[in-house]
């Protein structure tokens, strides 16, 4: 049998960590001069990370909501 309370707690913990990581990355990306000083390949990787973390947040939120 699945312990729903334990699963919800795991999802909440993962959601919290994902949010913190996303906030940190957004701070880095929003710094003045970011576009000029950071190489294109690094910016693309960071954009992918932001997108992936956003999708993870959304999925975890949807799971938690139900």
C-alpha positions as CSV (number, residue, x, y, z in Angstrom):
1,X,0.0,0.0,0.0
2,X,1.2,3.5,-0.8
3,X,1.5,6.0,2.0
4,X,0.0,9.1,0.4
5,X,1.1,11.5,3.2
6,X,4.7,10.3,2.7
7,X,4.5,10.7,-1.0
8,X,3.0,14.2,-0.7
9,X,5.8,15.1,1.8
10,X,8.4,13.9,-0.8
11,X,6.8,16.0,-3.5
12,X,6.7,19.1,-1.3
13,X,10.4,18.7,-0.5
14,X,11.3,18.3,-4.1
15,X,9.1,21.3,-5.1
16,X,10.8,23.4,-2.5
17,X,14.3,22.5,-3.7
18,X,13.3,23.0,-7.3
19,X,11.9,26.5,-6.5
20,X,15.1,27.5,-4.7
21,X,17.3,26.3,-7.6
22,X,15.0,28.2,-10.1
23,X,15.2,31.4,-8.0
24,X,19.0,31.2,-7.8
25,X,19.3,30.6,-11.6
26,X,16.9,33.4,-12.3
27,X,19.0,35.8,-10.2
28,X,22.1,34.9,-12.2
29,X,20.4,35.3,-15.5
30,X,18.8,38.6,-14.6
31,X,22.2,40.3,-13.6
32,X,23.1,43.4,-15.6
33,X,25.6,42.5,-18.3
34,X,24.7,38.8,-18.2
35,X,24.1,38.7,-21.9
36,X,27.4,40.4,-22.7
37,X,29.7,38.6,-20.3
38,X,28.5,35.0,-20.3
39,X,29.4,32.8,-23.3
40,X,26.5,31.8,-25.6
41,X,26.9,28.1,-24.8
42,X,26.6,28.8,-21.0
43,X,23.5,31.0,-21.5
44,X,21.8,28.3,-23.6
45,X,22.5,25.7,-20.9
46,X,21.1,28.1,-18.2
47,X,18.0,28.7,-20.3
48,X,17.5,25.0,-20.6
49,X,17.9,24.6,-16.8
50,X,15.3,27.4,-16.2
51,X,12.9,25.8,-18.6
52,X,13.4,22.3,-17.2
53,X,13.0,23.5,-13.6
54,X,9.9,25.4,-14.5
55,X,8.4,22.3,-16.1
56,X,9.4,20.2,-13.0
57,X,7.8,22.8,-10.7
58,X,4.6,22.7,-12.8
59,X,4.5,19.0,-12.8
60,X,5.1,18.8,-9.0
61,X,2.5,21.4,-8.4
62,X,-0.1,19.5,-10.5
63,X,0.7,16.3,-8.7
64,X,0.4,18.0,-5.3
65,X,-2.8,19.8,-6.3
66,X,-4.6,16.5,-7.0
